[in-house]
Structures are given as C-alpha cells and as structure tokens.
C-alpha cells in the first residue's frame, strides 16, 4: 500500500497547512493508504512525498491542496 509523508516547518507555523493537506488526502484516499505521516522540520520546509518520491515542494510549486491531492492520485492503487 501507499505511504504519504508531509514534512513541514514547525517554527514557521505550517502545522495547520500540513493538517489540511493530510485531511484532504485521507478524505480522498484513506482506505487505499497504508499511512499518512506528519514529519516535523525547520528552515521553511514543506514537502510531500509518496512512497519516498517527492511530489510537492513549496519552494518550487504554488501551494494548492487540490493540486497536491491530484499529484498523490497516480501513486494510489485502485
């Protein structure tokens, strides 16, 4: 099964953003995922990885929860 990891910057106050992404992913794919993990970080990080592959980085992509969910979809089994 698929695992999703959301690494977010604690000092920057990105917990709420990470929780929103986590909730959206779980609503869409919850029964098809092994795990969704929140990983604490610093230095402004906000990245999403699926099975170890980075699919989103706030430094490269505009933050859009729906877009992140769309990027997770191809990695999730039917």
C-alpha positions in Angstrom: 0.0 0.0 0.0 0.9 3.6 -0.5 2.5 5.8 2.2 2.4 9.6 2.2 4.8 11.8 4.2 4.2 15.5 4.8 7.3 17.3 6.1 6.5 20.8 7.4 8.4 23.6 9.2 7.4 23.8 12.9 9.0 27.2 13.6 7.3 28.7 10.6 3.8 27.7 11.9 3.0 25.4 9.0 1.2 22.8 11.1 -2.3 24.0 10.1 -1.3 23.7 6.4 0.1 20.2 6.9 -3.1 19.2 8.7 -5.2 20.5 5.9 -3.2 18.5 3.3 -3.3 15.4 5.5 -7.1 15.6 5.9 -7.7 16.2 2.2 -5.5 13.2 1.3 -7.2 11.0 3.9 -10.7 12.0 2.7 -9.9 11.2 -0.9 -7.7 8.0 -0.5 -7.9 6.9 3.2 -9.0 3.3 2.5 -6.2 2.9 -0.1 -3.3 4.2 2.0 -1.1 2.4 4.5 0.0 5.6 6.2 -0.1 9.4 6.1 2.7 10.8 8.3 3.4 14.3 9.5 7.2 14.9 9.9 8.5 17.9 11.7 11.1 20.0 10.1 12.6 23.5 10.0 14.2 26.1 7.7 10.9 26.7 5.9 10.4 23.2 4.6 7.1 22.0 3.3 7.3 18.9 1.1 5.0 16.0 0.3 6.5 12.6 -0.6 4.6 9.5 -1.8 6.5 6.2 -1.2 9.7 8.2 -0.8 9.2 10.2 -4.1 8.9 14.0 -3.6 5.7 15.2 -5.4 5.5 18.7 -3.9 7.9 21.3 -2.6 6.6 24.7 -1.6 9.8 26.3 -2.9 9.1 25.0 -6.4 5.3 24.8 -6.5 2.5 27.1 -5.6 0.6 25.8 -2.5 -2.7 24.3 -3.6 -4.2 21.5 -1.6 -6.3 20.2 -4.5 -3.2 20.1 -6.7 -1.3 18.1 -4.1 -4.2 15.6 -3.9 -4.1 15.3 -7.7 -0.4 14.6 -7.6 -1.0 11.8 -5.0 -3.7 10.1 -7.1 -1.4 8.4 -9.7 0.5 6.7 -6.9 -2.6 5.2 -5.2 -3.8 1.8 -6.2 -7.4 1.4 -7.4 
